[in-house]
Every structure is written in C-alpha cells, then in structure tokens.
Amino acid sequence: SDLLSDSATTIKLLEMYGTYLIAGDDVGNSTTPAGEFLRSILLAQGQYHARRVASDVMTAECNNARKGLTSGGVAPYGLQIVCKKYEINPDEAPAVKKMFQMTKDGYSYSEIADELFALGYTTRSGEKFCNSTINTILKNDKYYGTLIYNREGSPRKKNRVLREQFDEIRHTTAIDPIISKELFDSVQVIMEHRKTHSTPRQNANPEYFLTGYIVCKECGKPMHGNTTK
C-alpha cells in the first residue's frame, strides 16, 4: 500500500479525536509549517525504504523462480521441499494422481474423497479430504511440473507492493511431474464445465440489484437476498 496516503488518512483520524502521534524522539509540533514539512519528509523517506525493500525481495524471489527454486512456504500436497526445490512426495503423490484421474472419469469430489479415504489417504492433518481441498489441488500447475511465480491476473499480484512491476515467471521444467499436462488440461475443462452448468444451490448468494443499498430499519445491518428452488 501507499505509505504516504495511508499515513495521511491515519493522521486525519487521530486529529479528529484530538490526539497526535509521537514516533521515537520526534517531539516536534507537526501543526506548524516547519513541523508539517519535517513530517512529510520523514514519511516520504519511510516509503522509499519500504518500497526499496519490497523491490529487493521481489527481485530475489523472481531469481529463485527462474532457477526453479522456492522462496519458502509449505509444499502442496503430493510434493515436498528439499534444498529449496520441489520434489515428489512418494507417500502423497498417488492420491494426487487418483484425484485427477477420477475427475477425468466423471466422479464427483465426494466420491473421490470417499475412495481416497477407503484407500487410506488423508490430508496431512489426518482428516478426510473435503471438496474445497480437492478443488484447490486440481488447479495447481505444479503437478504437471510447472512453477509459476507472480502469476498474471492473480489477486495477490494486484494487491502486493511492486508485484505488478515484475513479469510473470513460468519455469516449465522446475518440478518432476506427477501427472501429464494433457491430463491437467482435460481436468480444467471438466471443472469449468461443472462451474458453468451446476444446479443453483438453495440460499445461494447471487448479485441482487440493490445489494449494499438497503439496510434494516431496526438494526442497521444490510439486507440480503434469498433464493429457493
């Protein structure tokens, strides 16, 4: 985020309550022209350092991605991190293959979860796979061997400082594949078809015409729609 604009908003909020902020040994009067000028200089300096650090971090992480290395975090189910590289987890990879193949064969997420549980496969916390976990796994490019960093169109790219100033990095041989690219692509087609042709759920939350504009007269909370089929 923009340090200067955020700071200005915070300062205005503090002033509304008749308070002020002292940072470190700063005891100057920021209400005077000289004090306001000094505060602006310090805020600009802080923003410069923050963005410089963010740029250095992004540069380092992009360099890691180009080398096929991870910059940290937890490996997705089916993979493990060894010396900053993704490697296949032999105990989990068969479950990932099963998810993709069963999805291609037309099975539902619930049927896949039941089959995996019957075969002894669970999440890393020992729980039965849920639909959302299976859905997330089926969307992960790493399973066909591709490492993508700073993905174009990702919400994280839009919201993170300086992320939009770096190009997407796609390393197609960074990871030993668990499944083929053809199987992955066929599953994406099936998932997209299910998403656009699924039966509306009861009490779903679609966009209503006056969403956000009508509130309850008694409690002041927003009104919401309700659907039934």
Secondary structure, DSSP 8 states (H G I E B T S, - for coil): --HHHHHHHHHHHHHHTT-----TT----TTSHHHHHHHHHHHHHHHHHHHHHHHHHHHHHHHHHHTT---SS---TTEEEETTEEEE-TTTHHHHHHHHHHHHTT--HHHHHHHHHHTT---TTS----HHHHHHHHT-GGGGT-EEES-TT-HHHHHSTTGGGS--EEETTSS--SS-HHHHHHHHHHHHHHHHH----TT-----TTTTT-B-TTT--B-------
